Amino acid sequence: MPAFPFCEVVDRRPGPTSKHSHESVKSNQPIDRRKRSESLDETADMNFKPVITNVENLAIRSTPNDKRNRRRSGRGRKKIFENYFLSSDVSVGLKRGELIQGPLRINPKNYQEAFIPSPDGNRDIFINGIISRNRALNGDIVVVKLLPKEKWKVITPDGDSSEVNIIAQSGVPGAVNNMTLEDLPAQDRVKILEASPDVIIEEQYDDSQDESENESSDLQKIVVGESVNKIKFSPSDNAAGCSGTQTVDKGATRTQTSKQGKHCSLVNDSRNPDRFLQKTGKVIYIVERKHSRAVTGFIKPFPDKSSELYKGFFMFSPVDHRVPRILVPSEECPKDFMARPSDYENVLFICRIVDWRDDSSFADGHLTKSLGQAGEIEPETEGILTEYDVEFSDFPDEVLNCLPKFLPWTIPKEELQKRKDLRKECIFTIDPATARDLDDALSCRKLQDGNFEVGVHIADVSYFVHEGTALDTMASKRATSVYLVQKVIPMLPRLLCEELCSLNPMQDKLAFSVIWKLTPQGKVLSQWYGRTIIRSCVKLSYNHAQSIIEDPEKIFTPDELPPVSPEHCITDIKTAVINLHNMAKHLRKQRFDDGALRLDQSKIAFTLDRETGMPQGCYIYQYKDSNKLIEEFMLLANMAVAHIIYGLFCEQALLRRHPPPQTNMLDDLAAFFEELGLNIDLQTAGALHNTLNETVGNDQYSAARKEVLTHMCSRPMQMAQYFCTGVLRDETLFRHYALNVPLYTHFTSPIRRYADIIVHRLLAASLGSGHQFGLNKSDIQKQADHCNAKKSASKKVQELSTDIFFSVFVKECGPLESEAMVMGVLDQSFDVLVLRYGIQKRVYCNGLPLQGFTFHKVGKKPELRLMWEPETLDQKPVYQVITIFALVDIVLKSDSTALKYSAILKKPSGACV
């Protein structure tokens, strides 16, 4: 059930499109950005060529729609798409329950398939084909009318030859999709390739890991012998249910596998029980165009020379194949394009969709910019920022004029009198070594009674960002900073992010502080909050803090730590870090004893060349005790502030909730685990966490098995969401599933999250002193929705940035070899977790030197049996069995297409024949 049902429809057709790139459901499948949409002609392989220098030939201007229409008027006006319903009819249909509203999610692996969440929490509603999608794009908020029951999709409970997993839902974020795990976020914790880097890009602490990504599962029956790779067998070993040997077509393309894994049919009859049916529908209205309508891609001549469109238009082929092909007026393309089309074969462009007529399978668009060569980091980065509507231009003058005029800025005397002065306290920051926007600081002082006074001190950004100003408007629009591999796109001007607000050492700073009296075991005895003035005495990195934690007895010399304020000594800082670490361990244990859930998702980090910015190396970022220390006290502060603002502003509090997993999908997952012979407890968040950590084993591959299982368990999970308490009202819906707490919010990162600024303003209003909070609950909910959308877009862009850098790394440093664990088995391919790099890739049987392969089930466990070609005529074929959790050897090789690389299975050595 959507958290905030749509009640009143605003007619926004066709009008300017919304600029919010949004996916409201958890996204675990980054788009393969190099997989182009189908074209009417053969697509040539792209090779690196010099960047086109005559960009001035690209006319960037609008063509009036009436001019387009005159050009296309000779075509038949036969409609392809249905008319949208009237807004008044949509309002009535929604109120009566006859229509359903939700965010549209298009399968990144098959653009014909789309889905919206079902209000009853059961299987997603299936929208089959582009016609039924009715010109809506991924992320749009749409209204759907259900088709008659006889047209619903039939889910075969035990398919015969396809991806063997749980019920086929959607191949898109937030849904179970037959273990198409290739596009999930990169996972693992194995550190690799550390070759004296010039620049180390380190992970920021992101407390979203404690929310929507904190899923887990149980594995009580892993038999190591069943998980060993390179299993040999003879043809006589075929078991019942084998689908027969398939010969390998060396000319076959990998897109053939898109037709596999379909345990479903659109043919229905009354004999099918409802549990085997999936509702289908069609889009009849677009409430809000969340998709930016800006896409990257390539231009080429219209393929049909006999068409009336050939002379007047070029074809734009988007990289994202979920977006339609676009007709671009010829005068907007480079003037020498027709004479020298090969020069532009590998040049990325930005195109913006301006219309999509009901009588055309093509959208209309304007070519707005030439980015540069496909496959190069900066053009590709600018492309994803534009597609996901991330504002990365310089801040305009009206925004900069809101900043203090006289620098260096000092705290006014009247402000000193309003705040608690903590400048003499031993306060310090712990952040990634490269961080420049320091949001939070900690303090810890032992009291005479043996307890501790612990403070969390957060930059008071709301002091500088006044409500209703141009600066505030820009911050609310951007909503979040976006962290790319090579840079940060800030939410606020750098003067605020890195200087005035940032809690830099040995500088007086304005803060909001929450201070507790805690026992050594972390039990809260008392609490105070308010506006303060602090002076951090040192900027520690996570590695500095980790060194202190790992060796408490070590005497640190001044050159082993950053510069320390003369008012405090290294011993004071070291003692505070150790005491905080000890309390954090108790807080963490108590949280998980109380039923919290965490999925440790490992992330790739890169070492970059200082001059070129190219990746020199790649490693899996290590989440250590110093990270956990910060996490625990940030969580404690966020939970404390959530209770404060809800208690004082029950109608206006901005909180963050995490809905429980979708019940139907969780049941499907349990059934799948049962088929695999795994006894997994999925009843509660705490059960997932505990059983996963207790039962994956303790050998060298236990971490990999845990990664595989947590990926499977992540699919039923939903995204955490900001919301206004005055709109949702039902307190049972406020809960945070992963943290297993009744109230939670974001308070600790106002430099990079606008939601935190709203929370700070609520706190300021609670303290009086003339601070007024001007937003009503409707305004807060609108901003909450926008923050949700921007947070989702930011996460996607961060994932795609990592994909770009890793693809370049494979091209520059590959081929790369690694051991891998099988995550999912299909009838013509299988998915693996590449252990050395923590990424997921799909291995296609048609790309291997095989004589043939078979797919079948042993009991209900899926298996692929591969028959390798012998190297010489006198040798016999080598056989290999591929099952879930099997270990295999993989080679990652760069493809000829920009930013594409493949995973190739290595032939097992020393195998029996």
URGI-V660134 format. One record per residue. N is the residue number from 0. RES is the residue in one letter. PSI is psi in whole degrees, -180 to 180 (999 if undefined). OMEGA is omega in whole degrees, 0 to 359 (* if undefined). NEAR is the number of other ideal C-beta (glycine too) atoms within 8 Angstrom. Layout:
n;res;psi;omega;near
N;RES;PSI;OMEGA;NEAR
N;RES;PSI;OMEGA;NEAR
This chain:
n;res;psi;omega;near
0;M;123;178;6
1;P;145;185;9
2;A;-36;185;9
3;F;87;184;9
4;P;140;181;8
5;F;128;183;10
6;C;-39;185;6
7;E;125;183;5
8;V;130;175;12
9;V;126;181;6
10;D;109;182;6
11;R;20;181;9
12;R;151;331;6
13;P;-34;166;3
14;G;178;176;5
15;P;140;182;3
16;T;152;175;9
17;S;151;182;8
18;K;15;184;6
19;H;112;172;12
20;S;123;195;14
21;H;135;165;13
22;E;114;187;12
23;S;-5;179;10
24;V;148;186;13
25;K;133;183;10
26;S;113;177;13
27;N;8;183;11
28;Q;90;176;14
29;P;144;182;11
30;I;141;170;10
31;D;97;190;8
32;R;-12;180;12
33;R;-1;179;9
34;K;101;189;7
35;R;162;175;12
36;S;158;178;12
37;E;140;178;4
38;S;167;181;12
39;L;-10;177;5
40;D;174;180;6
41;E;137;180;4
42;T;124;181;7
43;A;150;175;5
44;D;141;180;6
45;M;132;176;11
46;N;155;180;7
47;F;131;178;6
48;K;164;178;8
49;P;144;177;5
50;V;136;181;7
51;I;126;183;10
52;T;-23;184;5
53;N;57;181;7
54;V;-18;180;8
55;E;-17;178;4
56;N;-12;180;9
57;L;108;180;11
58;A;122;180;8
59;I;91;181;7
60;R;164;182;5
61;S;148;174;5
62;T;125;181;10
63;P;143;181;6
64;N;-31;181;9
65;D;-31;177;6
66;K;-41;176;9
67;R;-46;184;12
68;N;-39;179;8
69;R;-39;181;7
70;R;-33;188;10
71;R;8;187;10
72;S;-21;182;6
73;G;-16;181;4
74;R;156;176;7
75;G;146;184;4
76;R;30;179;5
77;K;127;184;5
78;K;140;174;7
79;I;-39;183;8
80;F;152;177;8
81;E;155;173;8
82;N;147;174;5
83;Y;150;175;9
84;F;157;172;10
85;L;147;182;7
86;S;-36;179;10
87;S;-39;179;7
88;D;-35;178;8
89;V;-43;179;14
90;S;-45;180;11
91;V;-44;181;8
92;G;-37;178;12
93;L;-43;181;16
94;K;-33;179;7
95;R;-8;182;7
96;G;12;180;5
97;E;-21;179;6
98;L;159;184;13
99;I;134;179;13
100;Q;145;177;13
101;G;171;177;12
102;P;134;180;14
103;L;131;177;17
104;R;121;181;17
105;I;134;182;12
106;N;119;180;15
107;P;-16;179;11
108;K;-19;180;9
109;N;100;187;7
110;Y;-8;177;9
111;Q;-19;185;7
112;E;132;176;13
113;A;163;186;16
114;F;153;164;15
115;I;154;180;16
116;P;146;176;11
117;S;135;182;11
118;P;-26;182;9
119;D;3;178;5
120;G;2;178;8
121;N;-159;184;7
122;R;145;178;11
123;D;151;175;12
124;I;127;186;16
125;F;132;177;13
126;I;112;192;16
127;N;111;172;10
128;G;162;183;7
129;I;-36;182;8
130;I;-47;180;7
131;S;-25;180;12
132;R;-22;169;13
133;N;49;172;12
134;R;7;175;10
135;A;147;180;10
136;L;168;184;12
137;N;130;179;11
138;G;-18;180;12
139;D;145;173;14
140;I;118;188;11
141;V;163;172;14
142;V;133;187;16
143;V;140;172;15
144;K;130;180;11
145;L;145;173;9
146;L;163;177;9
147;P;151;186;5
148;K;-33;180;6
149;E;-12;178;7
150;K;7;178;8
151;W;159;183;11
152;K;135;178;13
153;V;125;178;13
154;I;115;178;12
155;T;123;186;9
156;P;-25;183;5
157;D;78;184;5
158;G;161;187;8
159;D;-33;182;6
160;S;80;180;6
161;S;-167;177;12
162;E;126;182;15
163;V;107;180;12
164;N;-160;180;8
165;I;178;186;9
166;I;135;178;9
167;A;118;177;11
168;Q;-102;178;12
169;S;151;176;13
170;G;36;188;12
171;V;173;185;16
172;P;141;172;10
173;G;6;184;14
174;A;157;178;14
175;V;127;186;13
176;N;60;172;13
177;N;37;174;15
178;M;37;169;12
179;T;83;191;14
180;L;6;185;11
181;E;-35;190;9
182;D;12;178;12
183;L;162;180;11
184;P;145;184;8
185;A;138;184;13
186;Q;145;161;13
187;D;174;184;15
188;R;25;182;10
189;V;120;182;8
190;K;135;184;7
191;I;162;167;10
192;L;74;176;7
193;E;93;184;9
194;A;78;178;7
195;S;71;185;3
196;P;155;172;10
197;D;-45;181;8
198;V;133;176;9
199;I;120;178;8
200;I;115;188;10
201;E;150;182;11
202;E;136;169;8
203;Q;151;170;8
204;Y;129;182;10
205;D;107;185;6
206;D;3;170;13
207;S;-19;177;10
208;Q;-20;181;10
209;D;11;186;10
210;E;-104;190;13
211;S;-17;183;11
212;E;15;183;10
213;N;61;180;15
214;E;162;183;13
215;S;-180;180;15
216;S;-175;183;14
217;D;141;174;16
218;L;101;185;15
219;Q;-6;187;9
220;K;66;174;7
221;I;116;176;13
222;V;115;188;6
223;V;-37;180;9
224;G;-29;179;5
225;E;-10;186;8
226;S;2;185;12
227;V;139;181;9
228;N;-179;175;9
229;K;39;177;9
230;I;135;182;9
231;K;150;177;10
232;F;168;177;8
233;S;163;181;5
234;P;-25;180;6
235;S;-8;182;4
236;D;-2;183;6
237;N;132;182;8
238;A;169;177;8
239;A;142;179;4
240;G;-3;179;7
241;C;136;184;9
242;S;1;180;10
243;G;156;181;5
244;T;134;174;7
245;Q;131;173;11
246;T;154;184;6
247;V;121;175;13
248;D;106;184;6
249;K;-22;180;5
250;G;-1;183;4
251;A;145;178;8
252;T;160;183;6
253;R;-16;181;9
254;T;-12;177;5
255;Q;-31;184;10
256;T;-12;178;12
257;S;-16;180;7
258;K;-1;183;5
259;Q;174;174;12
260;G;28;182;10
261;K;95;176;8
262;H;40;190;12
263;C;163;179;10
264;S;152;177;7
265;L;7;177;9
266;V;126;187;5
267;N;152;169;12
268;D;173;189;6
269;S;-12;182;4
270;R;-12;181;3
271;N;122;175;9
272;P;152;183;5
273;D;-29;183;5
274;R;-14;177;4
275;F;13;181;9
276;L;146;173;13
277;Q;125;182;13
278;K;143;176;12
279;T;155;182;14
280;G;-177;178;14
281;K;148;181;11
282;V;127;179;15
283;I;-2;181;12
284;Y;142;173;12
285;I;111;181;15
286;V;-46;182;12
287;E;129;179;9
288;R;87;182;10
289;K;-33;178;12
290;H;139;185;11
291;S;-20;185;11
292;R;9;173;10
293;A;131;185;11
294;V;154;173;14
295;T;153;179;15
296;G;-158;187;14
297;F;149;177;15
298;I;149;175;13
299;K;161;180;10
300;P;152;175;8
301;F;128;192;11
302;P;-27;183;9
303;D;101;183;8
304;K;-22;180;6
305;S;-10;181;4
306;S;149;176;7
307;E;-16;181;9
308;L;-13;189;11
309;Y;-45;184;11
310;K;-30;186;5
311;G;-16;187;8
312;F;151;166;11
313;F;162;179;13
314;M;131;174;16
315;F;122;182;15
316;S;106;184;12
317;P;147;173;15
318;V;-41;178;13
319;D;110;186;12
320;H;0;174;10
321;R;-11;179;11
322;V;140;183;12
323;P;162;170;10
324;R;151;191;12
325;I;136;174;16
326;L;127;181;15
327;V;129;178;15
328;P;139;186;13
329;S;-31;182;9
330;E;-12;178;6
331;E;-11;181;12
332;C;162;178;13
333;P;141;186;11
334;K;-29;182;6
335;D;16;185;9
336;F;-48;183;12
337;M;-31;180;5
338;A;-33;184;5
339;R;61;184;7
340;P;-28;182;10
341;S;-25;178;5
342;D;-24;185;9
343;Y;7;185;12
344;E;-32;185;11
345;N;20;181;12
346;V;127;178;14
347;L;138;176;15
348;F;160;170;14
349;I;131;176;14
350;C;140;179;16
351;R;125;178;10
352;I;129;179;14
353;V;-17;181;9
354;D;156;172;9
355;W;101;187;8
356;R;156;183;6
357;D;-6;180;9
358;D;16;184;9
359;S;140;174;11
360;S;-8;176;6
361;F;144;171;9
362;A;161;173;13
363;D;141;182;13
364;G;168;175;12
365;H;133;173;11
366;L;122;188;14
367;T;-24;185;9
368;K;146;169;9
369;S;125;185;11
370;L;-36;185;12
371;G;-163;186;9
372;Q;132;175;13
373;A;141;179;12
374;G;-13;176;12
375;E;147;193;8
376;I;-51;186;11
377;E;-45;175;7
378;P;-42;180;12
379;E;-39;180;15
380;T;-46;178;12
381;E;-34;178;10
382;G;-46;181;13
383;I;-34;177;14
384;L;-40;180;12
385;T;-45;181;13
386;E;-39;183;12
387;Y;15;172;11
388;D;43;175;11
389;V;119;180;12
390;E;114;183;7
391;F;10;178;7
392;S;167;178;4
393;D;150;178;3
394;F;134;182;7
395;P;166;184;8
396;D;-38;182;5
397;E;-27;175;7
398;V;-46;181;11
399;L;-27;179;9
400;N;-14;177;7
401;C;-9;182;9
402;L;159;177;11
403;P;138;185;7
404;K;-33;187;4
405;F;119;182;4
406;L;147;0;5
407;P;140;183;3
408;W;141;176;6
409;T;154;181;5
410;I;126;179;8
411;P;149;181;6
412;K;-39;181;6
413;E;-28;178;6
414;E;-33;178;11
415;L;-34;183;10
416;Q;-18;183;6
417;K;-10;190;7
418;R;157;174;11
419;K;128;185;8
420;D;112;180;8
421;L;21;187;15
422;R;-19;179;8
423;K;-8;180;5
424;E;155;177;9
425;C;92;183;11
426;I;138;183;13
427;F;163;178;15
428;T;152;173;13
429;I;115;186;13
430;D;170;169;12
431;P;150;185;10
432;A;-31;183;9
433;T;-1;185;8
434;A;140;176;9
435;R;-14;177;7
436;D;91;187;13
437;L;101;183;15
438;D;-40;196;12
439;D;150;176;14
440;A;162;182;14
441;L;154;171;16
442;S;152;180;15
443;C;121;182;13
444;R;128;180;9
445;K;135;181;8
446;L;166;183;9
447;Q;-27;181;3
448;D;6;178;4
449;G;-11;176;6
450;N;-177;185;11
451;F;144;169;13
452;E;114;185;12
453;V;132;180;13
454;G;140;168;14
455;V;122;187;15
456;H;120;187;15
457;I;137;180;17
458;A;132;181;15
459;D;76;182;14
460;V;-33;183;14
461;S;-20;176;10
462;Y;-36;183;7
463;F;-28;183;12
464;V;94;183;13
465;H;139;183;8
466;E;132;175;9
467;G;-5;179;6
468;T;169;177;9
469;A;-36;177;10
470;L;-44;179;14
471;D;-41;179;11
472;T;-43;179;9
473;M;-42;179;11
474;A;-41;180;13
475;S;-32;178;10
476;K;-46;179;7
477;R;-41;172;11
478;A;-25;181;14
479;T;151;167;12
480;S;150;182;15
481;V;122;185;12
482;Y;110;174;7
483;L;172;180;11
484;V;-43;189;10
485;Q;-9;183;10
486;K;173;177;4
487;V;135;171;8
488;I;105;191;10
489;P;152;175;10
490;M;-32;183;12
491;L;157;176;13
492;P;149;186;11
493;R;-26;176;8
494;L;-37;176;8
495;L;-49;186;14
496;C;-43;191;16
497;E;-11;183;8
498;E;-73;189;9
499;L;-41;182;9
500;C;-35;185;16
501;S;133;185;14
502;L;62;182;14
503;N;149;186;10
504;P;147;175;12
505;M;34;175;8
506;Q;140;177;7
507;D;129;183;8
508;K;150;175;14
509;L;138;184;12
510;A;160;162;15
511;F;129;184;14
512;S;143;168;16
513;V;123;185;12
514;I;130;181;11
515;W;157;162;14
516;K;117;185;10
517;L;147;170;13
518;T;166;177;8
519;P;-21;178;10
520;Q;5;176;6
521;G;11;178;11
522;K;132;182;6
523;V;122;178;9
524;L;-34;178;8
525;S;166;185;6
526;Q;142;174;9
527;W;145;174;8
528;Y;152;179;11
529;G;178;178;9
530;R;138;187;12
531;T;171;168;13
532;I;128;182;15
533;I;166;173;15
534;R;105;179;12
535;S;138;183;17
536;C;-15;180;13
537;V;148;174;14
538;K;101;178;11
539;L;147;168;14
540;S;168;176;11
541;Y;-36;179;15
542;N;-38;176;8
543;H;-50;181;11
544;A;-37;180;13
545;Q;-37;178;11
546;S;-39;178;11
547;I;-43;181;14
548;I;-42;185;13
549;E;-25;181;6
550;D;76;184;7
551;P;-26;184;7
552;E;-8;185;4
553;K;139;175;7
554;I;109;183;4
555;F;133;175;10
556;T;159;182;5
557;P;-31;183;7
558;D;-7;178;4
559;E;-11;179;6
560;L;162;177;11
561;P;169;179;9
562;P;136;183;6
563;V;140;178;12
564;S;140;181;11
565;P;-19;179;4
566;E;-14;182;5
567;H;154;181;10
568;C;165;181;6
569;I;-35;180;9
570;T;-40;178;6
571;D;-45;182;9
572;I;-45;180;17
573;K;-45;179;11
574;T;-42;180;9
575;A;-42;180;14
576;V;-44;181;14
577;I;-42;179;11
578;N;-41;177;11
579;L;-40;179;13
580;H;-44;181;12
581;N;-42;178;9
582;M;-36;179;16
583;A;-37;178;15
584;K;-41;178;8
585;H;-42;179;11
586;L;-42;181;13
587;R;-45;179;10
588;K;-42;180;8
589;Q;-39;179;9
590;R;-46;182;12
591;F;-30;173;12
592;D;-31;180;6
593;D;3;173;8
594;G;19;177;9
595;A;166;186;14
596;L;136;177;15
597;R;135;171;11
598;L;116;179;12
599;D;94;180;7
600;Q;113;180;9
601;S;149;182;13
602;K;149;179;11
603;I;138;170;14
604;A;159;186;12
605;F;152;167;13
606;T;130;188;16
607;L;145;173;14
608;D;132;184;10
609;R;-36;185;5
610;E;-45;186;5
611;T;-22;185;4
612;G;5;180;7
613;M;150;179;9
614;P;125;176;15
615;Q;-31;183;10
616;G;171;185;12
617;C;136;179;13
618;Y;164;179;12
619;I;121;183;14
620;Y;132;183;10
621;Q;123;177;6
622;Y;109;191;8
623;K;-178;181;8
624;D;-32;179;10
625;S;-36;175;13
626;N;-41;181;10
627;K;-35;177;11
628;L;-51;179;15
629;I;-43;182;13
630;E;-46;185;12
631;E;-42;183;13
632;F;-27;172;14
633;M;-41;176;13
634;L;-43;180;13
635;L;-42;179;12
636;A;-43;180;13
637;N;-41;179;14
638;M;-40;180;12
639;A;-45;181;12
640;V;-35;177;14
641;A;-45;179;15
642;H;-37;181;9
643;I;-53;187;11
644;I;-32;178;16
645;Y;-36;178;12
646;G;-31;183;6
647;L;-27;183;8
648;F;71;187;12
649;C;-20;180;9
650;E;-16;187;7
651;Q;1;184;14
652;A;134;174;14
653;L;110;181;16
654;L;178;180;15
655;R;122;181;14
656;R;156;177;14
657;H;105;181;16
658;P;153;177;8
659;P;164;180;7
660;P;156;180;10
661;Q;123;189;9
662;T;-47;183;9
663;N;-43;180;9
664;M;-34;177;16
665;L;-40;176;11
666;D;-41;178;8
667;D;-40;179;13
668;L;-42;179;15
669;A;-40;179;10
670;A;-38;179;9
671;F;-45;178;11
672;F;-37;179;13
673;E;-39;177;9
674;E;-35;179;10
675;L;-4;181;9
676;G;23;181;8
677;L;123;180;11
678;N;95;189;9
679;I;133;180;12
680;D;111;181;8
681;L;20;189;12
682;Q;-41;183;4
683;T;165;177;6
684;A;-45;180;14
685;G;-38;178;12
686;A;-40;177;11
687;L;-49;183;16
688;H;-49;185;14
689;N;-47;185;9
690;T;-32;177;15
691;L;-48;184;16
692;N;-21;184;9
693;E;-22;195;7
694;T;7;180;10
695;V;-3;180;12
696;G;176;182;10
697;N;26;176;3
698;D;-175;185;6
699;Q;-15;181;3
700;Y;8;182;11
701;S;-38;178;10
702;A;-39;179;9
703;A;-42;178;11
704;R;-37;178;15
705;K;-40;178;12
706;E;-46;181;14
707;V;-46;183;13
708;L;-40;181;14
709;T;-31;174;16
710;H;-43;178;15
711;M;-41;183;13
712;C;-17;181;16
713;S;-21;189;13
714;R;-38;178;13
715;P;-10;186;11
716;M;150;180;11
717;Q;166;179;13
718;M;145;170;11
719;A;152;188;11
720;Q;141;166;12
721;Y;149;178;11
722;F;161;175;14
723;C;129;184;13
724;T;-27;180;16
725;G;-15;179;12
726;V;-45;183;11
727;L;-43;173;12
728;R;-53;185;6
729;D;109;185;6
730;E;-23;179;6
731;T;-22;179;5
732;L;-6;180;9
733;F;-19;191;12
734;R;153;176;10
735;H;108;187;15
736;Y;-51;186;12
737;A;-42;179;15
738;L;-18;181;15
739;N;49;177;13
740;V;155;183;9
741;P;-31;183;6
742;L;138;179;11
743;Y;151;176;12
744;T;-179;175;14
745;H;120;183;12
746;F;-22;197;14
747;T;-1;182;13
748;S;60;184;11
749;P;-17;177;17
750;I;-31;185;16
751;R;-1;179;11
752;R;125;181;15
753;Y;-30;178;13
754;A;-38;180;15
755;D;-33;178;14
756;I;-42;177;13
757;I;-43;179;12
758;V;-41;178;15
759;H;-38;179;15
760;R;-36;175;12
761;L;-42;178;15
762;L;-43;180;14
763;A;-42;178;12
764;A;-34;180;11
765;S;-24;181;10
766;L;-7;180;9
767;G;-132;179;6
768;S;38;172;6
769;G;-3;181;4
770;H;123;179;9
771;Q;146;178;5
772;F;116;192;11
773;G;-7;185;5
774;L;139;172;10
775;N;177;186;6
776;K;-32;178;12
777;S;-43;177;7
778;D;-42;181;8
779;I;-41;180;15
780;Q;-39;177;13
781;K;-43;179;8
782;Q;-36;177;14
783;A;-45;178;14
784;D;-42;180;10
785;H;-42;177;11
786;C;-40;176;14
787;N;-46;181;13
788;A;-46;183;14
789;K;-34;177;13
790;K;-41;178;12
791;S;-44;179;13
792;A;-40;179;15
793;S;-42;179;13
794;K;-43;180;10
795;K;-44;180;13
796;V;-40;178;14
797;Q;-42;178;11
798;E;-44;181;11
799;L;-35;175;12
800;S;-43;177;13
801;T;-41;178;12
802;D;-43;180;11
803;I;-49;183;14
804;F;-38;180;14
805;F;-38;177;14
806;S;-42;177;13
807;V;-39;179;13
808;F;-43;178;13
809;V;-42;181;14
810;K;-42;185;10
811;E;-32;188;8
812;C;-8;185;7
813;G;178;359;11
814;P;150;182;8
815;L;132;181;10
816;E;146;179;9
817;S;155;168;11
818;E;151;182;9
819;A;156;177;14
820;M;135;182;17
821;V;129;182;15
822;M;-28;183;14
823;G;147;183;13
824;V;125;177;14
825;L;-176;183;18
826;D;-17;178;11
827;Q;6;182;12
828;S;176;177;12
829;F;154;181;12
830;D;143;182;16
831;V;152;167;15
832;L;114;181;17
833;V;110;194;15
834;L;-35;184;12
835;R;-31;185;11
836;Y;-8;175;15
837;G;25;179;16
838;I;163;175;10
839;Q;136;177;15
840;K;159;176;13
841;R;136;177;12
842;V;126;184;15
843;Y;129;181;10
844;C;-34;181;13
845;N;-14;178;13
846;G;8;183;8
847;L;152;178;12
848;P;72;182;6
849;L;150;168;11
850;Q;-29;179;8
851;G;175;177;9
852;F;155;178;13
853;T;150;175;12
854;F;133;174;15
855;H;-178;179;12
856;K;136;170;10
857;V;103;195;7
858;G;-112;175;6
859;K;12;181;7
860;K;128;180;12
861;P;142;178;11
862;E;141;165;12
863;L;131;176;15
864;R;118;184;14
865;L;137;176;13
866;M;104;184;11
867;W;144;176;14
868;E;137;177;7
869;P;151;182;11
870;E;-29;178;4
871;T;163;184;5
872;L;-27;183;4
873;D;-2;179;4
874;Q;156;175;8
875;K;157;178;5
876;P;151;176;10
877;V;134;182;13
878;Y;146;180;14
879;Q;137;180;13
880;V;131;179;12
881;I;115;177;12
882;T;164;177;14
883;I;136;183;11
884;F;0;176;11
885;A;150;177;13
886;L;133;180;12
887;V;166;176;15
888;D;133;188;11
889;I;146;171;16
890;V;128;175;10
891;L;123;183;16
892;K;138;178;10
893;S;140;177;9
894;D;172;179;7
895;S;-27;178;6
896;T;140;183;8
897;A;136;176;10
898;L;22;176;13
899;K;137;172;10
900;Y;156;185;12
901;S;154;172;9
902;A;120;182;13
903;I;130;177;11
904;L;129;176;10
905;K;142;177;9
906;K;132;181;7
907;P;138;180;11
908;S;149;177;4
909;G;26;182;3
910;A;152;175;10
911;C;152;181;4
912;V;999;*;9
